[in-house]
Amino acid sequence: MSKSKSKKLKTIPHFKSEAAAAEFWLTHDTTDYVDWAAAQRVVFSNLRPSTKSISLRLPLSLLERLKISANKKDVPYQSLMKMILDEAMKKELRK
């Protein structure tokens, strides 16, 4: 008999906050609470990644070049900046 069928699972408690849940899972094994063998993959198609606003000072010449390039690609310049940063970080992490 498989481990998932022979083991009685504990009930996951209700948490008052996300911090309380995080603290709980730091000190407890999920296999005592979840039958991972029966888990199914789920796709959350409407979720957008969390973003954070930052302030960034750029030389005017760089900002103008970004805007010109973004205009040629028909994308907002801030979106182009994110794309360029993402590509650069992927390249950096491959090193």
A tleap script that builds the chain and sets N, CA, C and O, in Angstrom:
source leaprc.protein.ff14SB
mol = sequence {
  NMET SER LYS SER LYS SER LYS LYS LEU LYS
  THR ILE PRO HIE PHE LYS SER GLU ALA ALA
  ALA ALA GLU PHE TRP LEU THR HIE ASP THR
  THR ASP TYR VAL ASP TRP ALA ALA ALA GLN
  ARG VAL VAL PHE SER ASN LEU ARG PRO SER
  THR LYS SER ILE SER LEU ARG LEU PRO LEU
  SER LEU LEU GLU ARG LEU LYS ILE SER ALA
  ASN LYS LYS ASP VAL PRO TYR GLN SER LEU
  MET LYS MET ILE LEU ASP GLU ALA MET LYS
  LYS GLU LEU ARG CLYS
}
set mol.1.N position { 0.850 -1.183 0.000 }
set mol.1.CA position { 0.000 0.000 0.000 }
set mol.1.C position { 0.893 1.243 0.000 }
set mol.1.O position { 1.909 1.273 0.694 }
set mol.2.N position { 0.522 2.264 -0.771 }
set mol.2.CA position { 1.360 3.459 -0.857 }
set mol.2.C position { 1.290 4.274 0.422 }
set mol.2.O position { 0.333 4.182 1.192 }
set mol.3.N position { 2.315 5.064 0.626 }
set mol.3.CA position { 2.400 5.899 1.822 }
set mol.3.C position { 1.211 6.855 1.916 }
set mol.3.O position { 0.683 7.089 3.003 }
set mol.4.N position { 0.787 7.415 0.756 }
set mol.4.CA position { -0.290 8.399 0.779 }
set mol.4.C position { -1.621 7.786 1.206 }
set mol.4.O position { -2.456 8.477 1.790 }
set mol.5.N position { -1.834 6.485 0.921 }
set mol.5.CA position { -3.101 5.850 1.300 }
set mol.5.C position { -3.076 5.334 2.730 }
set mol.5.O position { -4.121 5.251 3.375 }
set mol.6.N position { -1.898 4.987 3.231 }
set mol.6.CA position { -1.813 4.413 4.567 }
set mol.6.C position { -1.701 5.482 5.657 }
set mol.6.O position { -1.927 5.184 6.830 }
set mol.7.N position { -1.361 6.701 5.298 }
set mol.7.CA position { -1.126 7.748 6.284 }
set mol.7.C position { -2.364 8.624 6.441 }
set mol.7.O position { -2.896 9.135 5.456 }
set mol.8.N position { -2.817 8.797 7.670 }
set mol.8.CA position { -3.945 9.694 7.929 }
set mol.8.C position { -3.421 11.118 7.959 }
set mol.8.O position { -2.499 11.437 8.709 }
set mol.9.N position { -4.015 11.968 7.140 }
set mol.9.CA position { -3.562 13.344 7.041 }
set mol.9.C position { -4.155 14.211 8.146 }
set mol.9.O position { -5.303 14.032 8.555 }
set mol.10.N position { -3.352 15.145 8.611 }
set mol.10.CA position { -3.813 16.113 9.607 }
set mol.10.C position { -4.599 17.209 8.913 }
set mol.10.O position { -4.416 17.448 7.719 }
set mol.11.N position { -5.475 17.878 9.656 }
set mol.11.CA position { -6.261 18.984 9.116 }
set mol.11.C position { -5.429 20.255 9.137 }
set mol.11.O position { -4.812 20.591 10.148 }
set mol.12.N position { -5.419 20.964 8.003 }
set mol.12.CA position { -4.688 22.226 7.929 }
set mol.12.C position { -5.456 23.268 8.741 }
set mol.12.O position { -6.649 23.466 8.512 }
set mol.13.N position { -4.791 23.935 9.686 }
set mol.13.CA position { -5.496 24.934 10.502 }
set mol.13.C position { -5.842 26.183 9.693 }
set mol.13.O position { -5.267 26.428 8.633 }
set mol.14.N position { -6.785 26.965 10.207 }
set mol.14.CA position { -7.106 28.263 9.599 }
set mol.14.C position { -6.146 29.286 10.207 }
set mol.14.O position { -5.909 29.286 11.415 }
set mol.15.N position { -5.607 30.143 9.368 }
set mol.15.CA position { -4.623 31.119 9.819 }
set mol.15.C position { -5.230 32.510 9.846 }
set mol.15.O position { -6.050 32.858 8.996 }
set mol.16.N position { -4.823 33.302 10.827 }
set mol.16.CA position { -5.332 34.671 10.956 }
set mol.16.C position { -4.659 35.620 9.980 }
set mol.16.O position { -5.198 36.682 9.668 }
set mol.17.N position { -3.486 35.241 9.498 }
set mol.17.CA position { -2.758 36.122 8.581 }
set mol.17.C position { -1.832 35.283 7.712 }
set mol.17.O position { -1.572 34.113 7.991 }
set mol.18.N position { -1.346 35.909 6.662 }
set mol.18.CA position { -0.384 35.249 5.787 }
set mol.18.C position { 0.909 34.979 6.550 }
set mol.18.O position { 1.566 33.961 6.331 }
set mol.19.N position { 1.268 35.893 7.443 }
set mol.19.CA position { 2.481 35.714 8.251 }
set mol.19.C position { 2.348 34.493 9.164 }
set mol.19.O position { 3.309 33.746 9.349 }
set mol.20.N position { 1.157 34.292 9.731 }
set mol.20.CA position { 0.922 33.134 10.595 }
set mol.20.C position { 1.032 31.840 9.795 }
set mol.20.O position { 1.576 30.848 10.281 }
set mol.21.N position { 0.516 31.853 8.574 }
set mol.21.CA position { 0.608 30.672 7.716 }
set mol.21.C position { 2.066 30.386 7.368 }
set mol.21.O position { 2.504 29.236 7.410 }
set mol.22.N position { 2.807 31.423 7.028 }
set mol.22.CA position { 4.218 31.249 6.683 }
set mol.22.C position { 4.993 30.671 7.860 }
set mol.22.O position { 5.808 29.766 7.686 }
set mol.23.N position { 4.742 31.188 9.048 }
set mol.23.CA position { 5.419 30.698 10.253 }
set mol.23.C position { 5.082 29.220 10.496 }
set mol.23.O position { 5.959 28.426 10.836 }
set mol.24.N position { 3.821 28.864 10.321 }
set mol.24.CA position { 3.389 27.479 10.508 }
set mol.24.C position { 4.138 26.544 9.565 }
set mol.24.O position { 4.667 25.518 9.994 }
set mol.25.N position { 4.183 26.901 8.264 }
set mol.25.CA position { 4.792 26.003 7.287 }
set mol.25.C position { 6.315 25.959 7.403 }
set mol.25.O position { 6.945 25.038 6.882 }
set mol.26.N position { 6.912 26.936 8.078 }
set mol.26.CA position { 8.348 26.868 8.341 }
set mol.26.C position { 8.678 25.759 9.333 }
set mol.26.O position { 9.786 25.223 9.335 }
set mol.27.N position { 7.712 25.424 10.169 }
set mol.27.CA position { 7.978 24.459 11.241 }
set mol.27.C position { 7.189 23.156 11.094 }
set mol.27.O position { 7.250 22.304 11.981 }
set mol.28.N position { 6.452 22.983 9.996 }
set mol.28.CA position { 5.666 21.769 9.791 }
set mol.28.C position { 5.915 21.190 8.400 }
set mol.28.O position { 6.173 21.929 7.449 }
set mol.29.N position { 5.838 19.884 8.291 }
set mol.29.CA position { 6.044 19.185 7.030 }
set mol.29.C position { 4.706 19.064 6.295 }
set mol.29.O position { 3.731 18.552 6.846 }
set mol.30.N position { 4.669 19.538 5.058 }
set mol.30.CA position { 3.414 19.512 4.293 }
set mol.30.C position { 2.913 18.095 4.047 }
set mol.30.O position { 1.715 17.890 3.854 }
set mol.31.N position { 3.812 17.117 4.049 }
set mol.31.CA position { 3.370 15.744 3.774 }
set mol.31.C position { 2.501 15.187 4.897 }
set mol.31.O position { 1.829 14.172 4.713 }
set mol.32.N position { 2.507 15.841 6.059 }
set mol.32.CA position { 1.600 15.446 7.140 }
set mol.32.C position { 0.186 15.974 6.893 }
set mol.32.O position { -0.766 15.513 7.524 }
set mol.33.N position { 0.044 16.935 5.981 }
set mol.33.CA position { -1.225 17.625 5.764 }
set mol.33.C position { -1.786 17.480 4.345 }
set mol.33.O position { -2.983 17.667 4.127 }
set mol.34.N position { -0.925 17.149 3.389 }
set mol.34.CA position { -1.337 17.112 1.986 }
set mol.34.C position { -0.890 15.811 1.344 }
set mol.34.O position { 0.249 15.383 1.529 }
set mol.35.N position { -1.786 15.177 0.587 }
set mol.35.CA position { -1.436 13.991 -0.185 }
set mol.35.C position { -0.943 14.464 -1.550 }
set mol.35.O position { -1.728 14.629 -2.484 }
set mol.36.N position { 0.370 14.680 -1.652 }
set mol.36.CA position { 0.937 15.234 -2.878 }
set mol.36.C position { 0.795 14.283 -4.054 }
set mol.36.O position { 0.822 14.723 -5.203 }
set mol.37.N position { 0.645 12.986 -3.796 }
set mol.37.CA position { 0.463 12.024 -4.883 }
set mol.37.C position { -0.869 12.259 -5.601 }
set mol.37.O position { -1.007 11.917 -6.775 }
set mol.38.N position { -1.834 12.832 -4.915 }
set mol.38.CA position { -3.147 13.098 -5.508 }
set mol.38.C position { -3.264 14.530 -6.027 }
set mol.38.O position { -4.315 14.916 -6.539 }
set mol.39.N position { -2.203 15.316 -5.901 }
set mol.39.CA position { -2.244 16.719 -6.326 }
set mol.39.C position { -2.373 16.818 -7.837 }
set mol.39.O position { -1.864 15.975 -8.576 }
set mol.40.N position { -3.061 17.862 -8.283 }
set mol.40.CA position { -3.218 18.115 -9.712 }
set mol.40.C position { -2.666 19.484 -10.029 }
set mol.40.O position { -2.799 20.417 -9.237 }
set mol.41.N position { -2.038 19.605 -11.207 }
set mol.41.CA position { -1.479 20.885 -11.641 }
set mol.41.C position { -2.622 21.840 -11.969 }
set mol.41.O position { -3.601 21.456 -12.608 }
set mol.42.N position { -2.485 23.094 -11.524 }
set mol.42.CA position { -3.485 24.127 -11.762 }
set mol.42.C position { -2.802 25.306 -12.441 }
set mol.42.O position { -1.668 25.653 -12.111 }
set mol.43.N position { -3.490 25.911 -13.380 }
set mol.43.CA position { -2.966 27.088 -14.074 }
set mol.43.C position { -3.842 28.278 -13.716 }
set mol.43.O position { -5.057 28.244 -13.914 }
set mol.44.N position { -3.225 29.329 -13.188 }
set mol.44.CA position { -3.932 30.567 -12.865 }
set mol.44.C position { -3.668 31.548 -14.000 }
set mol.44.O position { -2.739 32.353 -13.931 }
set mol.45.N position { -4.481 31.477 -15.035 }
set mol.45.CA position { -4.204 32.208 -16.260 }
set mol.45.C position { -4.374 33.721 -16.137 }
set mol.45.O position { -3.785 34.464 -16.922 }
set mol.46.N position { -5.154 34.189 -15.183 }
set mol.46.CA position { -5.412 35.621 -15.084 }
set mol.46.C position { -4.518 36.347 -14.088 }
set mol.46.O position { -4.695 37.543 -13.856 }
set mol.47.N position { -3.561 35.639 -13.497 }
set mol.47.CA position { -2.693 36.279 -12.517 }
set mol.47.C position { -1.612 37.095 -13.208 }
set mol.47.O position { -1.062 36.690 -14.232 }
set mol.48.N position { -1.327 38.226 -12.640 }
set mol.48.CA position { -0.238 39.068 -13.126 }
set mol.48.C position { 0.838 39.098 -12.054 }
set mol.48.O position { 0.527 39.095 -10.862 }
set mol.49.N position { 2.094 39.127 -12.461 }
set mol.49.CA position { 3.153 39.174 -11.446 }
set mol.49.C position { 3.065 40.455 -10.618 }
set mol.49.O position { 2.683 41.510 -11.126 }
set mol.50.N position { 3.413 40.352 -9.371 }
set mol.50.CA position { 3.437 41.527 -8.506 }
set mol.50.C position { 4.492 42.503 -9.007 }
set mol.50.O position { 5.553 42.103 -9.488 }
set mol.51.N position { 4.186 43.776 -8.888 }
set mol.51.CA position { 5.142 44.797 -9.292 }
set mol.51.C position { 5.350 45.778 -8.162 }
set mol.51.O position { 4.522 45.888 -7.259 }
set mol.52.N position { 6.442 46.479 -8.216 }
set mol.52.CA position { 6.771 47.483 -7.209 }
set mol.52.C position { 7.254 48.714 -7.940 }
set mol.52.O position { 8.109 48.617 -8.821 }
set mol.53.N position { 6.723 49.862 -7.592 }
set mol.53.CA position { 7.180 51.109 -8.188 }
set mol.53.C position { 8.518 51.509 -7.596 }
set mol.53.O position { 8.738 51.415 -6.389 }
set mol.54.N position { 9.404 51.955 -8.470 }
set mol.54.CA position { 10.699 52.450 -8.020 }
set mol.54.C position { 10.960 53.793 -8.685 }
set mol.54.O position { 10.335 54.144 -9.686 }
set mol.55.N position { 11.873 54.516 -8.121 }
set mol.55.CA position { 12.314 55.771 -8.718 }
set mol.55.C position { 13.704 55.531 -9.279 }
set mol.55.O position { 14.583 55.014 -8.588 }
set mol.56.N position { 13.899 55.909 -10.533 }
set mol.56.CA position { 15.164 55.647 -11.192 }
set mol.56.C position { 15.588 56.892 -11.960 }
set mol.56.O position { 14.858 57.377 -12.824 }
set mol.57.N position { 16.751 57.396 -11.646 }
set mol.57.CA position { 17.265 58.572 -12.351 }
set mol.57.C position { 18.106 58.093 -13.532 }
set mol.57.O position { 19.043 57.310 -13.374 }
set mol.58.N position { 17.746 58.586 -14.723 }
set mol.58.CA position { 18.469 58.232 -15.934 }
set mol.58.C position { 18.963 59.499 -16.609 }
set mol.58.O position { 18.324 60.547 -16.515 }
set mol.59.N position { 20.082 59.408 -17.279 }
set mol.59.CA position { 20.496 60.559 -18.088 }
set mol.59.C position { 19.425 60.812 -19.163 }
set mol.59.O position { 18.852 59.873 -19.715 }
set mol.60.N position { 19.172 62.082 -19.445 }
set mol.60.CA position { 18.143 62.428 -20.424 }
set mol.60.C position { 18.396 61.777 -21.775 }
set mol.60.O position { 17.457 61.338 -22.440 }
set mol.61.N position { 19.648 61.713 -22.182 }
set mol.61.CA position { 19.963 61.112 -23.478 }
set mol.61.C position { 19.566 59.641 -23.533 }
set mol.61.O position { 19.068 59.169 -24.555 }
set mol.62.N position { 19.785 58.908 -22.428 }
set mol.62.CA position { 19.389 57.500 -22.364 }
set mol.62.C position { 17.876 57.368 -22.409 }
set mol.62.O position { 17.345 56.513 -23.118 }
set mol.63.N position { 17.180 58.212 -21.654 }
set mol.63.CA position { 15.718 58.172 -21.637 }
set mol.63.C position { 15.160 58.454 -23.036 }
set mol.63.O position { 14.221 57.791 -23.476 }
set mol.64.N position { 15.735 59.429 -23.725 }
set mol.64.CA position { 15.269 59.751 -25.081 }
set mol.64.C position { 15.510 58.588 -26.037 }
set mol.64.O position { 14.659 58.282 -26.872 }
set mol.65.N position { 16.674 57.936 -25.918 }
set mol.65.CA position { 16.954 56.784 -26.778 }
set mol.65.C position { 15.977 55.644 -26.484 }
set mol.65.O position { 15.516 54.964 -27.401 }
set mol.66.N position { 15.666 55.442 -25.208 }
set mol.66.CA position { 14.673 54.423 -24.840 }
set mol.66.C position { 13.310 54.728 -25.450 }
set mol.66.O position { 12.649 53.841 -25.990 }
set mol.67.N position { 12.902 55.974 -25.361 }
set mol.67.CA position { 11.598 56.360 -25.893 }
set mol.67.C position { 11.541 56.195 -27.408 }
set mol.67.O position { 10.528 55.748 -27.946 }
set mol.68.N position { 12.620 56.552 -28.097 }
set mol.68.CA position { 12.670 56.402 -29.559 }
set mol.68.C position { 12.590 54.923 -29.941 }
set mol.68.O position { 11.843 54.542 -30.843 }
set mol.69.N position { 13.368 54.098 -29.242 }
set mol.69.CA position { 13.367 52.669 -29.518 }
set mol.69.C position { 12.003 52.060 -29.216 }
set mol.69.O position { 11.505 51.242 -29.990 }
set mol.70.N position { 11.400 52.448 -28.110 }
set mol.70.CA position { 10.077 51.936 -27.749 }
set mol.70.C position { 9.045 52.344 -28.782 }
set mol.70.O position { 8.177 51.549 -29.144 }
set mol.71.N position { 9.131 53.568 -29.254 }
set mol.71.CA position { 8.199 54.058 -30.267 }
set mol.71.C position { 8.314 53.234 -31.555 }
set mol.71.O position { 7.302 52.908 -32.177 }
set mol.72.N position { 9.538 52.901 -31.951 }
set mol.72.CA position { 9.756 52.080 -33.144 }
set mol.72.C position { 9.165 50.683 -32.984 }
set mol.72.O position { 8.682 50.085 -33.945 }
set mol.73.N position { 9.212 50.172 -31.752 }
set mol.73.CA position { 8.687 48.834 -31.472 }
set mol.73.C position { 7.200 48.868 -31.105 }
set mol.73.O position { 6.576 47.824 -30.921 }
set mol.74.N position { 6.643 50.075 -31.002 }
set mol.74.CA position { 5.242 50.281 -30.650 }
set mol.74.C position { 4.896 49.673 -29.282 }
set mol.74.O position { 3.874 49.007 -29.112 }
set mol.75.N position { 5.788 49.928 -28.315 }
set mol.75.CA position { 5.545 49.513 -26.925 }
set mol.75.C position { 5.824 50.710 -26.018 }
set mol.75.O position { 6.606 51.586 -26.385 }
set mol.76.N position { 5.203 50.761 -24.849 }
set mol.76.CA position { 5.530 51.830 -23.899 }
set mol.76.C position { 7.006 51.726 -23.482 }
set mol.76.O position { 7.547 50.627 -23.354 }
set mol.77.N position { 7.642 52.877 -23.274 }
set mol.77.CA position { 9.078 52.849 -22.973 }
set mol.77.C position { 9.375 52.129 -21.657 }
set mol.77.O position { 10.428 51.504 -21.527 }
set mol.78.N position { 8.463 52.204 -20.672 }
set mol.78.CA position { 8.719 51.498 -19.417 }
set mol.78.C position { 8.653 49.982 -19.626 }
set mol.78.O position { 9.399 49.233 -18.995 }
set mol.79.N position { 7.773 49.538 -20.500 }
set mol.79.CA position { 7.711 48.109 -20.823 }
set mol.79.C position { 8.993 47.666 -21.512 }
set mol.79.O position { 9.516 46.588 -21.228 }
set mol.80.N position { 9.499 48.498 -22.418 }
set mol.80.CA position { 10.761 48.184 -23.076 }
set mol.80.C position { 11.897 48.103 -22.061 }
set mol.80.O position { 12.749 47.219 -22.150 }
set mol.81.N position { 11.912 49.013 -21.106 }
set mol.81.CA position { 12.938 48.974 -20.059 }
set mol.81.C position { 12.873 47.660 -19.292 }
set mol.81.O position { 13.908 47.057 -19.010 }
set mol.82.N position { 11.677 47.214 -18.954 }
set mol.82.CA position { 11.519 45.947 -18.226 }
set mol.82.C position { 12.001 44.774 -19.062 }
set mol.82.O position { 12.642 43.859 -18.546 }
set mol.83.N position { 11.693 44.801 -20.364 }
set mol.83.CA position { 12.139 43.722 -21.244 }
set mol.83.C position { 13.657 43.683 -21.317 }
set mol.83.O position { 14.259 42.611 -21.246 }
set mol.84.N position { 14.276 44.846 -21.460 }
set mol.84.CA position { 15.737 44.921 -21.545 }
set mol.84.C position { 16.376 44.454 -20.235 }
set mol.84.O position { 17.347 43.697 -20.254 }
set mol.85.N position { 15.842 44.897 -19.113 }
set mol.85.CA position { 16.376 44.469 -17.810 }
set mol.85.C position { 16.225 42.967 -17.616 }
set mol.85.O position { 17.136 42.305 -17.117 }
set mol.86.N position { 15.073 42.429 -18.010 }
set mol.86.CA position { 14.827 40.996 -17.866 }
set mol.86.C position { 15.833 40.193 -18.695 }
set mol.86.O position { 16.414 39.226 -18.203 }
set mol.87.N position { 16.035 40.592 -19.942 }
set mol.87.CA position { 17.003 39.905 -20.799 }
set mol.87.C position { 18.412 40.002 -20.226 }
set mol.87.O position { 19.151 39.018 -20.234 }
set mol.88.N position { 18.789 41.173 -19.730 }
set mol.88.CA position { 20.127 41.356 -19.160 }
set mol.88.C position { 20.314 40.501 -17.903 }
set mol.88.O position { 21.388 39.940 -17.688 }
set mol.89.N position { 19.280 40.405 -17.085 }
set mol.89.CA position { 19.396 39.602 -15.868 }
set mol.89.C position { 19.486 38.106 -16.192 }
set mol.89.O position { 20.233 37.373 -15.544 }
set mol.90.N position { 18.732 37.662 -17.184 }
set mol.90.CA position { 18.839 36.254 -17.597 }
set mol.90.C position { 20.249 35.941 -18.079 }
set mol.90.O position { 20.819 34.901 -17.750 }
set mol.91.N position { 20.797 36.858 -18.863 }
set mol.91.CA position { 22.166 36.684 -19.363 }
set mol.91.C position { 23.168 36.692 -18.210 }
set mol.91.O position { 24.097 35.885 -18.182 }
set mol.92.N position { 22.979 37.598 -17.269 }
set mol.92.CA position { 23.860 37.702 -16.094 }
set mol.92.C position { 23.814 36.424 -15.257 }
set mol.92.O position { 24.847 35.948 -14.787 }
set mol.93.N position { 22.630 35.880 -15.076 }
set mol.93.CA position { 22.485 34.681 -14.239 }
set mol.93.C position { 23.016 33.432 -14.908 }
set mol.93.O position { 23.331 32.457 -14.226 }
set mol.94.N position { 23.123 33.435 -16.232 }
set mol.94.CA position { 23.685 32.277 -16.953 }
set mol.94.C position { 25.198 32.223 -16.810 }
set mol.94.O position { 25.790 31.166 -17.028 }
set mol.95.N position { 25.838 33.322 -16.453 }
set mol.95.CA position { 27.310 33.370 -16.324 }
set mol.95.C position { 27.794 32.424 -15.259 }
set mol.95.O position { 28.997 32.332 -15.015 }
savepdb mol mol.pdb
quit
